[in-house]
Amino acid sequence: MKRVLLPLLLFAPLMSSTHAQTDAEAEITSLIEAVRESGCDFNRNGSLHSAEAAAEHLELKYSRGKPYADSAEAFIERLASKSSWSGKPYEMICDGETQPAGDWLTATLAIIRSS
């Protein structure tokens, strides 16, 4: 009995962090899909991009920057809110209203979590 419990106890912290990572990845994927389905324009470095192109860009940034995005909040703050090249904030333009992408993503994350 002790032989079974000891390995389980040693790996329990790893299993819970893996579960948390899975939750973070699911939330990040949901955020990217929300951008894709938003119908909004995406202003990146002064150029407008479609929602589809914005989602593809965020997928690329996430695939390259996963170590910096261990939570949905970190993804928003470190990868999805501004250009890593110019430092300029991204903007979401929805129904003629412009807002920082970080604000849009944070509000969307709250909706995702509440549903």
C-alpha positions as YAML, in Angstrom:
chain: A
units: angstrom
residues:
- id: 1
  name: MET
  ca: [0.00, 0.00, 0.00]
- id: 2
  name: LYS
  ca: [2.75, 2.48, 0.90]
- id: 3
  name: ARG
  ca: [4.54, 1.83, -2.41]
- id: 4
  name: VAL
  ca: [1.46, 2.96, -4.33]
- id: 5
  name: LEU
  ca: [0.80, 6.05, -2.21]
- id: 6
  name: LEU
  ca: [4.35, 7.39, -2.26]
- id: 7
  name: PRO
  ca: [4.56, 7.74, -6.08]
- id: 8
  name: LEU
  ca: [1.06, 9.25, -6.16]
- id: 9
  name: LEU
  ca: [1.99, 11.75, -3.47]
- id: 10
  name: LEU
  ca: [5.20, 12.69, -5.29]
- id: 11
  name: PHE
  ca: [3.37, 13.28, -8.58]
- id: 12
  name: ALA
  ca: [0.24, 14.96, -7.16]
- id: 13
  name: PRO
  ca: [1.68, 18.50, -7.49]
- id: 14
  name: LEU
  ca: [2.65, 17.77, -11.09]
- id: 15
  name: MET
  ca: [-0.79, 16.41, -11.91]
- id: 16
  name: SER
  ca: [-2.50, 19.49, -10.50]
- id: 17
  name: SER
  ca: [-0.19, 21.89, -12.36]
- id: 18
  name: THR
  ca: [-0.78, 19.93, -15.58]
- id: 19
  name: HIS
  ca: [-4.52, 20.29, -15.01]
- id: 20
  name: ALA
  ca: [-4.09, 24.03, -14.41]
- id: 21
  name: GLN
  ca: [-2.05, 24.32, -17.59]
- id: 22
  name: THR
  ca: [-4.79, 22.53, -19.47]
- id: 23
  name: ASP
  ca: [-7.32, 25.02, -18.10]
- id: 24
  name: ALA
  ca: [-5.10, 27.94, -19.13]
- id: 25
  name: GLU
  ca: [-4.63, 26.52, -22.61]
- id: 26
  name: ALA
  ca: [-8.39, 26.02, -22.95]
- id: 27
  name: GLU
  ca: [-9.06, 29.61, -21.91]
- id: 28
  name: ILE
  ca: [-6.41, 30.96, -24.28]
- id: 29
  name: THR
  ca: [-7.81, 28.89, -27.13]
- id: 30
  name: SER
  ca: [-11.28, 30.22, -26.29]
- id: 31
  name: LEU
  ca: [-9.97, 33.80, -26.33]
- id: 32
  name: ILE
  ca: [-8.39, 33.30, -29.74]
- id: 33
  name: GLU
  ca: [-11.63, 31.78, -31.04]
- id: 34
  name: ALA
  ca: [-13.58, 34.73, -29.63]
- id: 35
  name: VAL
  ca: [-11.34, 37.08, -31.62]
- id: 36
  name: ARG
  ca: [-11.85, 34.93, -34.73]
- id: 37
  name: GLU
  ca: [-15.64, 34.97, -34.34]
- id: 38
  name: SER
  ca: [-15.90, 38.62, -33.25]
- id: 39
  name: GLY
  ca: [-16.25, 40.17, -36.69]
- id: 40
  name: CYS
  ca: [-14.10, 43.02, -35.37]
- id: 41
  name: ASP
  ca: [-11.17, 44.62, -37.11]
- id: 42
  name: PHE
  ca: [-7.78, 44.35, -35.44]
- id: 43
  name: ASN
  ca: [-5.34, 47.24, -35.54]
- id: 44
  name: ARG
  ca: [-1.77, 46.00, -35.38]
- id: 45
  name: ASN
  ca: [1.05, 48.51, -35.88]
- id: 46
  name: GLY
  ca: [-1.24, 50.87, -37.76]
- id: 47
  name: SER
  ca: [-2.59, 48.24, -40.17]
- id: 48
  name: LEU
  ca: [-6.11, 46.88, -40.04]
- id: 49
  name: HIS
  ca: [-6.56, 43.12, -40.10]
- id: 50
  name: SER
  ca: [-9.64, 40.91, -40.17]
- id: 51
  name: ALA
  ca: [-10.75, 38.95, -37.13]
- id: 52
  name: GLU
  ca: [-9.51, 35.78, -38.86]
- id: 53
  name: ALA
  ca: [-6.07, 37.30, -39.51]
- id: 54
  name: ALA
  ca: [-5.93, 38.59, -35.93]
- id: 55
  name: ALA
  ca: [-6.71, 35.12, -34.56]
- id: 56
  name: GLU
  ca: [-4.02, 33.58, -36.76]
- id: 57
  name: HIS
  ca: [-1.52, 36.17, -35.52]
- id: 58
  name: LEU
  ca: [-2.41, 35.47, -31.89]
- id: 59
  name: GLU
  ca: [-2.11, 31.71, -32.50]
- id: 60
  name: LEU
  ca: [1.38, 32.27, -33.90]
- id: 61
  name: LYS
  ca: [2.40, 34.46, -30.97]
- id: 62
  name: TYR
  ca: [1.02, 31.90, -28.52]
- id: 63
  name: SER
  ca: [2.79, 28.99, -30.21]
- id: 64
  name: ARG
  ca: [6.09, 30.88, -29.99]
- id: 65
  name: GLY
  ca: [5.53, 32.39, -26.56]
- id: 66
  name: LYS
  ca: [3.86, 29.60, -24.60]
- id: 67
  name: PRO
  ca: [6.47, 29.71, -21.82]
- id: 68
  name: TYR
  ca: [5.42, 33.32, -21.15]
- id: 69
  name: ALA
  ca: [1.70, 32.52, -21.06]
- id: 70
  name: ASP
  ca: [1.08, 30.19, -18.15]
- id: 71
  name: SER
  ca: [-2.38, 31.72, -17.62]
- id: 72
  name: ALA
  ca: [-4.97, 33.51, -19.72]
- id: 73
  name: GLU
  ca: [-4.07, 36.75, -17.94]
- id: 74
  name: ALA
  ca: [-0.39, 36.31, -18.79]
- id: 75
  name: PHE
  ca: [-1.33, 35.57, -22.41]
- id: 76
  name: ILE
  ca: [-3.31, 38.81, -22.57]
- id: 77
  name: GLU
  ca: [-0.65, 40.89, -20.84]
- id: 78
  name: ARG
  ca: [2.50, 39.45, -22.41]
- id: 79
  name: LEU
  ca: [1.44, 38.34, -25.89]
- id: 80
  name: ALA
  ca: [-1.97, 39.57, -27.00]
- id: 81
  name: SER
  ca: [-2.14, 43.23, -25.99]
- id: 82
  name: LYS
  ca: [0.71, 44.82, -27.90]
- id: 83
  name: SER
  ca: [3.25, 44.30, -30.61]
- id: 84
  name: SER
  ca: [6.43, 42.67, -29.41]
- id: 85
  name: TRP
  ca: [8.13, 44.33, -32.37]
- id: 86
  name: SER
  ca: [7.03, 47.97, -31.98]
- id: 87
  name: GLY
  ca: [5.55, 47.98, -28.47]
- id: 88
  name: LYS
  ca: [2.38, 49.62, -29.82]
- id: 89
  name: PRO
  ca: [-0.87, 48.41, -28.26]
- id: 90
  name: TYR
  ca: [-3.21, 46.32, -30.39]
- id: 91
  name: GLU
  ca: [-6.75, 47.60, -30.81]
- id: 92
  name: MET
  ca: [-10.07, 45.89, -31.42]
- id: 93
  name: ILE
  ca: [-12.48, 47.88, -33.58]
- id: 94
  name: CYS
  ca: [-16.00, 46.54, -33.14]
- id: 95
  name: ASP
  ca: [-19.06, 48.26, -34.58]
- id: 96
  name: GLY
  ca: [-17.05, 51.45, -35.08]
- id: 97
  name: GLU
  ca: [-15.83, 51.56, -31.48]
- id: 98
  name: THR
  ca: [-12.12, 51.23, -30.78]
- id: 99
  name: GLN
  ca: [-10.73, 49.80, -27.57]
- id: 100
  name: PRO
  ca: [-7.40, 48.36, -26.48]
- id: 101
  name: ALA
  ca: [-7.21, 44.66, -27.32]
- id: 102
  name: GLY
  ca: [-6.13, 43.92, -23.76]
- id: 103
  name: ASP
  ca: [-9.35, 45.42, -22.40]
- id: 104
  name: TRP
  ca: [-11.46, 43.55, -24.96]
- id: 105
  name: LEU
  ca: [-9.71, 40.25, -24.18]
- id: 106
  name: THR
  ca: [-9.99, 40.76, -20.40]
- id: 107
  name: ALA
  ca: [-13.74, 41.42, -20.70]
- id: 108
  name: THR
  ca: [-14.10, 38.39, -22.97]
- id: 109
  name: LEU
  ca: [-12.20, 36.22, -20.49]
- id: 110
  name: ALA
  ca: [-14.66, 37.25, -17.76]
- id: 111
  name: ILE
  ca: [-17.54, 36.16, -20.01]
- id: 112
  name: ILE
  ca: [-15.82, 32.85, -20.80]
- id: 113
  name: ARG
  ca: [-15.30, 32.16, -17.11]
- id: 114
  name: SER
  ca: [-18.85, 33.04, -16.17]
- id: 115
  name: SER
  ca: [-20.39, 30.64, -18.69]
...
